[in-house]
Amino acid sequence: MDPGRLGAGPPVIIMSTRTLTIIGFVLVIAAMFLLEFLARRPGSRIPTVGQWLGYLMRPRIGRVLILLGWWWLGWHYFAR
């Protein structure tokens, strides 16, 4: 038998799904800040968040998708 299954050996650290979700969101937000920082350098070809959203908001479907995204965000995070 595996000794870890019977409780012997080093302790096992178990992360909850909440902790993993928070780590995931922190990584995504950090990546967004990094991309924005890189986009604002002189001569950068990376679009800023404002330019990216402006591009998405040109067609009607883009405006609808942005609206649905904000609705989803508000429903899941700010309505509690």
C-alpha positions in Angstrom: 0.0 0.0 0.0 1.0 3.6 -0.6 2.1 5.0 2.8 0.6 8.5 1.9 -2.8 7.0 1.8 -2.6 5.8 5.4 -1.6 9.1 6.8 2.1 8.5 7.1 4.6 10.7 5.3 4.7 14.5 4.7 1.4 16.4 5.0 -0.5 17.1 1.8 -1.5 20.7 1.2 -4.9 20.9 -0.5 -6.0 24.1 -2.2 -9.6 24.9 -2.4 -11.3 25.9 -5.7 -11.8 29.4 -4.2 -8.1 29.8 -3.8 -7.4 28.5 -7.3 -10.0 30.9 -8.7 -8.5 33.9 -6.9 -5.0 33.0 -8.1 -6.4 32.7 -11.7 -8.0 36.1 -11.5 -4.9 37.7 -10.1 -2.8 36.2 -12.9 -5.3 37.5 -15.5 -5.3 41.0 -14.0 -1.5 41.1 -13.8 -1.3 40.0 -17.4 -3.7 42.8 -18.4 -1.6 45.4 -16.6 1.6 44.1 -18.1 0.1 44.3 -21.6 -1.2 47.8 -21.0 2.3 48.8 -19.8 3.9 47.3 -22.9 1.3 48.9 -25.2 2.1 52.4 -23.8 5.8 52.2 -24.6 6.9 54.5 -27.5 6.8 52.7 -30.8 4.8 49.7 -29.5 2.6 47.8 -31.9 0.4 46.4 -29.1 -2.9 48.2 -28.9 -4.0 49.7 -25.6 -7.1 48.6 -23.9 -8.9 51.7 -25.1 -7.9 51.1 -28.7 -8.9 47.5 -28.4 -12.3 48.3 -26.9 -12.8 51.0 -29.6 -12.2 48.5 -32.3 -14.6 46.0 -30.7 -17.4 48.7 -30.3 -17.5 49.7 -34.0 -19.9 47.0 -35.1 -23.3 46.5 -33.4 -22.5 42.9 -32.4 -19.4 44.2 -30.6 -21.4 46.7 -28.6 -23.9 43.9 -27.7 -21.1 41.6 -26.6 -19.5 44.3 -24.5 -22.9 45.0 -22.9 -23.4 41.3 -22.2 -19.9 41.0 -20.7 -20.6 43.9 -18.3 -23.9 42.4 -17.4 -22.4 39.1 -16.7 -19.6 40.7 -14.6 -22.1 42.7 -12.6 -24.5 39.8 -12.1 -21.7 37.5 -10.8 -19.6 39.9 -8.8 -21.5 43.1 -7.9 -25.1 41.9 -7.3 -24.3 40.0 -4.1 
